[in-house]
Amino acid sequence: MTVKFFLDENMPNSSVDMLKDLGYEVGHARTSGLKGATDDEISKYAKDQKAILVSRDLDFGNVLWYPEGSHHGLLLLRLPHDFTAEQITQKLEKFLKEIEVEKLAGHITILELGRYRVREI
């Protein structure tokens, strides 16, 4: 099974290139006709594409707004606001090289500095 990622508008373009270099299918809100789209539109699009949504917007992890079944998979990056695009991409790449990426589907994963947490969805 090919792992697909869909990056929210708040993710850097350099993350798209890195994911492609690692061999993943990847889309980005800015280049998929979803620039300025609502969170609901982004979430639905990613789920319809069977793609793991990657975002820095913690609202996607709110189970009241996005109950079970709302996501195919969700990877939230909870990193410092002053991180550069390069730092975000490097952190994401390092994380993806250390885990079994296929297991991101069906889970909400929160990536922080020095750790990550996973819960089933």
Steps between C-alpha positions, in 0.01 A plus 500: 500500500632841404496755780356835395540828682301820469656814646295780646563855387713567809762245391804612300547414133837348589309224685332403172838457330640302792201263506527444125873433539412233758269338244159605630204637309433849628260785442489848649199722567660791314545300180183289516248781460448524877689820579293681762268199549338431836638235734195286424567518125868412553414208729236360263729530198786319675265224618346461153853466358585241769788726593654572837433864579811684622439831675618737769135590576419324828125548440508190278574294811189621684276191525190715552550670162652196328351187658609146424501436126569862402856429386673226304801586714625818663851619578504818706828685536506678834824688451614847609332781306837647410621184325612571144370304201833317494474402868142376455597290199808358673296403809235335285758310293685375809173381654384317185833320472468372860147358492290255299327757281223260399376507859413870476177404323219452748675705767547853624869558556626811675866578436672724753861580575661184636187281498182399327162365611263273310133424547264295291221667311 
